Amino acid sequence: MTAPAPLRPGTVVRQLFVSSRPVSWINTAYPFAAAYLLTARGIDAPLIVGTIFFLIPYNLAMYGINDVFDYESDLRNPRKGGAHGAVLDRRLHRATLWAAGLSCLPFVAYLVAVGSPLSWVVLAASLFFVVFYSAPPLRLKEVPFADSVTSSIHFFSPAVYGLVLAGAAWTWQLVAVIAAFALWGVASHAFGAVQDVVADREAGIASIATARGARWTVRFALACYGASGLVMLATAWPGPLAALVAVPYLLTVWPFRNVTDATAADATRGWDRFLWLNQLAGFLVTLLLIWYWFLTA
């Protein structure tokens, strides 16, 4: 049998790039940057370093580790291999884990040096869930409900970290913003898990969708999106206007409310819209944050 050709450096870099989900980089960098900037009210080194960290190394760690430990499921999943993630060559698994760790190390070292003990705890918790969402022995992505909660932590924890690092004064309105963000994250993961029901079951992987079924999970996602919008009504002005941002997500998910396990792959059509819907939501939220900036200047 002929041995496989050695991997070229360009191939390795390209695979790592795809594995990091570049279309989603902004989803973790933006929450940190916005939270830090609105608190510190100025651009400094921690903002720049933290934003770069949550833009690329954090995503390489989060998605790269996932692609390594989800290899068997990804082989059976026709949507893998592009914006939804790489099907990593087995020979790249070790390199991916090393790249994830080494790319994060200098950023984490700097952020620890400039942060407070509380910020260390938040950063450590964020990275803990990044690793053990996919990696054994915890592999939280295979614990129904914990999978959606942990996935949500991936996205709202950078915002919490930005607030803590910049020394924010916590109010119940600020807590409400984070709670709404967390509910959005839970909903997004739950809906995303629906499209993988068949592939996950064939690979013996558990999830909220394999445990509860596609239809129930879609309706759970709808409930969480709705709750996210309602919670925003309790935030400081102009925060309540952000409740409207939940509407496009509800409209996107609603057509799949009666999907069955057999037709769960149809939900991919809705998930594909999310990749761009998130950009629209980010634009609208940015307008509100600019408004808030001037109101509180």
N, C-alpha and C positions, 0 to 999 in steps of 0.2 A: 504493500500500500504506500502511495506517495505521501510524504510528509507535507503538511500545509505550508504555503509560502510564508516567510517571516513578515511580520507586520511592519509597514513603513511608518516613520515618525508622523508623516502627514495623515495617515489613516488613523493613528492613535489620537492625534489632536482633534481630528474631525469627529471621531466617535465620542470623545469626551465632551466636545461642544454640543453635539446632539443630545447626549445624555443629560446635560445640565439644563435642558429645556429653555433656550434663550428667549423664546416668546413669553416666558413667565418670569424672567428675571425681575422685571419691574414690580411684580406683585409682592416681593419681600423687601426690596430696596426702598420703594416708595413709602411704605408705612413707617419704616425707621426714620428716613430723612424728614418726612413731614412732621412726625411727632417731635423729633429733636429740634428742628428748626423753629417750630411754633413755640417751643419751650425756651430754648436758648436765645432766640431772636437774633441770631447772627451765624455766619459761616466760620467754622474753625476746623482744626485738624481732626478732632473726633468725629465730626459730621462727615467729612470727606472720607476718612478711613472706614467708618462704619457703613457708609453708603456703598462703597466699593465692596466691602465684605459681604453685605447682604445682597448685593447685585450678582456676584459671580461665585466666589468660593462657597458661600452658604448654599446656593442652588446646586452646585456640583456635588456637594456633600449630600444634600437631601435627595436629589434625584439619582445621582450616581450610585449611592448605596442601595437605593430602591431597585435600580436596574440590575445590580449584581445579584441580589437575593430574590428577585422576582423573575429570574432568567427562565425557569421552566414554564411559568405562566405566560411570559411575553412571547415565547416561541409559538404558543397557540393563539396569540392575540393578533388578528389582522391589522389592527389600528396602530401597532407599534412600528417604529422605524422612522419617525419624522418628528413633528411637533409634539406628539404624544409620548416621545421617549425612544431611546435606542434599544435594539435587541443586541446587547453587547456580545461580541465574540468572547468565548470562554477565556481565551488568552489575555483578554483585556481586564478581566475582573480584578486581579491583583493590582494592576496599574491604576485602575479607577479608584480603588480604596486608598492607595498611596497618594494619588493626586488630590483626592478630596481632603485627606488629613494634612498634607503638606501645604496646600494652598490656603487652608484656614489658619494654620499655626501662627504665622507672623501677625496676622490681623487680630487674632484672639489675644496674643501676647501684648500687643499695643493697647487694646481696649481694656484689658485687665489693669495695665499700668496706669491708665488715666481714669479708671472708674472707681466707684465706691464699692464697699462690700455687698450692698444690696444689688448693685448692677452686676456684680460677679455671679450672684445667685440666679438672677434672671437670665443672664447669658448662658450659664451652665445648664439651666433647665431647658432653654431653647435648644441647645446643642444635644442634650440628652435625648430629647424627643425626636430630633432629626435623625440620630443614629438608630435608636431602638424602635422607631416606627417600622423599620424594615429588617434590622439586624437581629439575629438571635442573641441571647435566649428569650428576650421579651417579645420581639416581633409584634408590636402592638397593632399593626395593620391587620392582623388575623384575629383580633379580639373585637367582635361586633360592638358597635357604639364607641368603644375606646378608639377604634380606627378613625372615626369621623372627628372625635374630639382632638386626638393627637394631630391629625392633619390640619385642623383649624389652628392649633397652637403654632404650627409652622409659620402661619401668616400673621397672626395678631401678636405673637411674642416679639417680633422685631419692633413693633410700635411700642409695646410695653417697655422694652429695653431702651428705646430712644427716649421715652419719657423719664425713666429712672436715671439714665446716664446724664440727662440734662438737668435733673433736679426738679421735676415737675411737682406742683402742689396738687395732690389728689383730691378731687371733689366727686360727689355722687354723679354729677353730669359727665365727668370724664370717665368714670367707671361705666356709665351707660354706653358711652361711645365704644369702649373696648368690648362690652357685652354684646352689642349689636354686631361688631366686627366678628366676634367669636361665633355667633349664630350664623352669620353669612358663611363662615368657613366650614361649619358643620354641614350646612345645607349643600355647599358646593362639593364637598367630598362625597356625601351620600349620593347625590345625583350622578357624580362621576363614576361611582362604584357600580351603578346599575348596568352600564354598558359592558362591564367585564364579568357579569354573572356566569356565563357559560365557560369562558376561559379560566376563571378562578376555580370553578367547580371541577373542571377537568384536571387542573393541577393540584387539587386538594387544598386550595387556599380559601380560608374563611374571610368573610367581610360582613358589614351590615346588610349588604344586598343579598348575599348568599344565605344569610341567616333569616332574614325577614321577608325576602322575596322582592322582586323588582317593583311591583305595584305599590306595596306598602312603603318601600324606600323612597320612591318618587314623591309620594304624598307627605312623607316625613320631611323631605327637602322643601316642599312647598310650605309646610307649616313653619319651618325654621326661617325661610326667607321672609315670610309674613311677619314672624315675631321680630326679626331683625329690624324691619321697617318700623314696627310699632315702638320698639325700644328707643329708636332714634327720636321719637316724638318727645322723649323726656330729657333731651340734651339741651345745652345752651344754644341760643339763637346765633347763627342760622342753621344749627344742626338739625332741627326738625324737618327742614326741607330735604335732607338726605334720605328721609323715609321714601321719597319718590324714586330713589335709585333702586329700591327693591322691586319696583314694578316691572322693569324689563326682564328681570330674572324670573319673576312669577309668570310672565307671559311666555317666556322661553320654555319653562318646565311644564306648564299646564297641559300642553298637547300630549304629554307622555304619562299623564296621571293614571291611565288604564293599561299601561304596558304590562305584558306578562313576562315570565322568565324566558319563554321561548322567543319572544320578540324584543328582548331587552337590548339587543345590539342596535335597535332603531334609535335608542337614546343618544347614540353617537352624533346624530344630526344636531341634536340640541347642544351637546357638549362642544361641538365644533364652533357653534356660535358664541360660546362662552369665551373663547380665546380672544374674540374681538369685543364682546360685550364688556369684558373687564376693562378694556381700554376706554370705552365710552364712560363707564362708571367712574374710572379714575379721573377722567377729564371733568366730569360734573362735580366730583368731590373736591378736585383742585380749585374749581371756581368758588366753592363754599369756603374752603380753607383760606383763600385769598381774602374773601369777604370778612371772615372771622379775624384775620390778621389786622385788617384796617380798623375793625370795630374795637379791637383790644389794644391797639397801638398806644 
